[in-house]
Amino acid sequence: MEAYMPFVWIGLAVVMILAEVGTVQLVSVWFAAGAICAAVSCIFTSSIPVQGVVFVVVSVASLAITKPLVKKIKKQISVSTNADRYIGQTGELLTDLDTPQSVGRMRVMGSDWSVRSDDAPLKKGDRVTVLSIEGVKLIVKAE
């Protein structure tokens, strides 16, 4: 069995790398590094438990060392590209809002939206700010 262990470790590394490529979420790259180091340890020892310890230690160490680095790299400024870009924007009411339950219309960033407001009553032409989105309605407050 010891003669085949380098191939087992290399096979495990290949599987982990393929899993990493398939997920693109940094979930198995550390185990791939551990498996490669375990395969290299086969040169120095034929003891499977020692190789297993090398695998675990290198995997955990590489995870502990690189995880803060990865978090820092992943923490980038996000740019809103969908409906959430309307939150915080100001627009003009196209219809009156008489009660908090009533639904009206507003124009914001060149788009027409259904709106509701707890600040009702609001009149056509009032400037309002988008607080959130519930389904297909913008929740707004008076400016």
N, C-alpha and C positions, 0 to 999 in steps of 0.2 A: 504493500500500500504506500509506503514512504516514497517509492520511486515515482509514483504518479502524482504526488502532492504538488509539485510545481505547476503541473497542468491543471489541477483542480483550482489552485489559487488564481492562475491566469484566467481560467474560464470564469471564475467568480468576478474577477476584475472586469472582464468583457461584458458580463451580464449587468454589472453595476453601471458601467459606462453607457450601455445601451438604454438602461432604465433612466439614466440622467438625460440622455439625448431625447428620449421619448417624453419626459415630463417637463424639462426645462425649469425645474423648481428647486434645484440644489438639494436633492433628497438623498442621493446615493454616491456622490463624488467622493465623499470621505471614506466610504467603504471600499471604493475602487482603489484609493491610495493605500488603504490597509491591506487589501488583497495583494497588490503589487509588492509591497514590502514583505509580506508573508512569503510570497514566491521567491523573493531574493534571499530570505532567511533560510530557504531550503539548501542554499549553497553551503551554509555554515552548520546546519543541524538537520538531522532527519527526524527529530522529535516533533510529532504532530501537536502535542500540547504547547510546546514552545512557539511553534508557528502560529497557533491560535492566539496565544498571548500577544505576539507581535501584531497580528491582525487587529485585535481589540484595542491595544494601546495606541497604535498609529491612527486608527480610525477615530478614537475618542480625542486624541491630541490634535489631530488635524481639524476636527469639528470645533474644538474649544478655541483653537487659534484663529480660524478663519471666520467663524460665525459673526463676531463683532464687525469684522471688516466687510463682510457681505451685507450686514444690516446697514452700515454706513453708505455703501455703494448703492443699495436699493432705495435708500431714503432720498429720493430726488423730488424736485418740484413737479407736482402733477398738474397737467393742464386739462381743464374740463373740456370734453369734446361732445358730450351729449346733453340731455336736458338739464343736468345739474349746473350747467353754465349760467342758467337764468337766475339761480339763487343769489340774492344780493343786488340784482339789477333793478333799476327803476323804470317804470313805464307809465302809460296813461290809460285810465279807464275809458272804455268805449261805451259802456252802459252803466246805469245806476245799480248800486248794491243797497237794497233797502234793509235787509236783515242779515244776521250772520249765516243763516241757512240759504240765502238766495245766491244764485250763481249768475255771474256777469261775464263780461268780456274785457280783455285788455290787450294793448299792443306793447310788446317789449322786445327789444333788439330786432325789430322788423317782423316779428311773428305775432299772430293772433292766438290768444289762449283763453280758456275758461278760467274764471277766478272765483274765489270765495274769500271773505274777510271777517274776522271777529271785530274789526273796527267799524262795521256797518252802523249807520248808513253812510255811504260814500256816493258822490255824484259823478256823472259823466264828465271827463276832463280832469278829474283829480289825479295827482301824481301819487303812485303807490310803489312800495318796495316788495319784492318777492322774498318771502320767508322760507317757503318749502314747496315741495311738490307732492300732492296726494293723488295718485292715479294720473288722470289727465287734467287735473285742475291745479293752478297755482294758488297757494295760500299767500295773501298779501296783507300789508299793513299800510296805513296812511303815512305819507312822508312828513 
